[in-house]
Amino acid sequence: MESIQFIHTADLHLGSPFIGMKGLRKEHWKKLKDSTLDAFDRLIQYALDNKPDFVLVVGDIYDGEDRSIRAQARFQRGMQQLAEQKIPVIVSYGNHDHLSGNWTRFELPKNVHAFDDSVSQFRLETAGGPVVFTGFSYGKRHISESVVERYPVAQDTEAYHIGMLHGSLEGDSTHAVYAPFKKEQLLNKQYDYWALGHIHKRQELHREPSIVYPGNIQGRYRKESGTKGFHSVTLSKTDTSLEFIPTSVVQFDQVTISIRGMLHMNELIDACRKELSLLGEAVGSAIVDVMFTELDRESFQLLAEIPESELLETLRESMDALDQFIWIQGIQFQQADNEAEISTLGITLVQTIVGWNTEEWKSILKDLYRHPKSSRFLEPLEDQSVAELQLAAAQKIRRSMQAGE
């Protein structure tokens, strides 16, 4: 058999609302709001240029179960462009765009095969040989039970077998757990390739056969940092080759800047402008958190009396002269090595906050999360977001409570 070439993508999240992004200029906000759609256009253009045997989209095409009309129109247009070039597309829907949602329907062209809510198989003849796809779409938002046991073991050794599964590796709590599976369960199916979705971090869980998360095509907040994209896959019966294709329109990232020995604010501003300019040249548009490191007595004194909001506004204005769109979302300060720089009360407060677990944070913040207006703008409290809260609170205490004050 000859090899086959295809695109494996997932978690497009077309129409993502980018909640919580405040202060952006109108043109920058539009660029960010359109970024998932524009990243999708980059994927389609790559397919048109390279003409793969087929395209796999493994769940969460849309960000919400209502599937916005604008997002659907962009996806339908992309599918039509692929249809005109006779490129098949196999899709499954995930927990965000499950089949029980209520949305205005768009008819997709005939080149698109969409799985329904039961595990089934679809066979496609390609120039490199027949391919059998096995998968399902979410019939409801929450699927907490394992589904992989419903996948049949590969039988036809003359065909390529590809499993499509939008779900979580058992034990992985980085995302909400849906359709959990064990790696051994997938390997027992004897498929040639497992195309996964749901986890937004690019990773390969196994080689030969490859079990792959391509990640999402566009980051949507600081936890989805780095370059995003999809995989172009070349598959034979003896080998698998993965090529990562970037699609990010706006990249979320963190930039670390040493401020050791800085006595004047213009030194700090110049250092920020230099580092963020280099980032812009490398990735284009970006939304970043700036982490100031190596604080010593001089730099601590420089920053101690400046309100963080004023510092942030000043740094943002200094980025206007850059050729690329670089937006500073937040400022962080690396934990000081010497706790004696803050007062005894400050040390006690830091130790107390760091000791709170997720449930204690939920109890402390319950009034904020229950508020009818503010709650809809807040991300769910999970272990990772709690860790970020602890770090930010500790940093603010260290900055504001010098010994002797």
Secondary structure, DSSP 4 states (H G I P E B T S, - for coil): ---EEEEEE----BT---TT--S--HHHHHHHHTHHHHHHHHHHHHHHHH--SEEEEES-SBSSTT--HHHHHHHHHHHHHHHHTT--EEEE--STT-TTS-----PPPTTEEE--SS-EEEEEEETTEEEEEEE---SSS---S--GGGSPPP--TTSEEEEEEE--BTT--SS---S-B-HHHHHHTT-SEEEEES--S-EEEETTTEEEE---SS--STTS-S--EEEEEEE-SS-EEEEEEE--SEEEEEEEEE-TT--SHHHHHHHHHHHHHHHHHHHSEEEEEEEEE---HHHHHHHHTS-HHHHHHHHHHHGGGSSS-EEEEEEEEPPPS-GGGB-HHHHHHHHHHHH--HHHHHHHTHHHHH-TTTGGGSPP--HHHHHHHHHHHHHHHHHH-BTT-
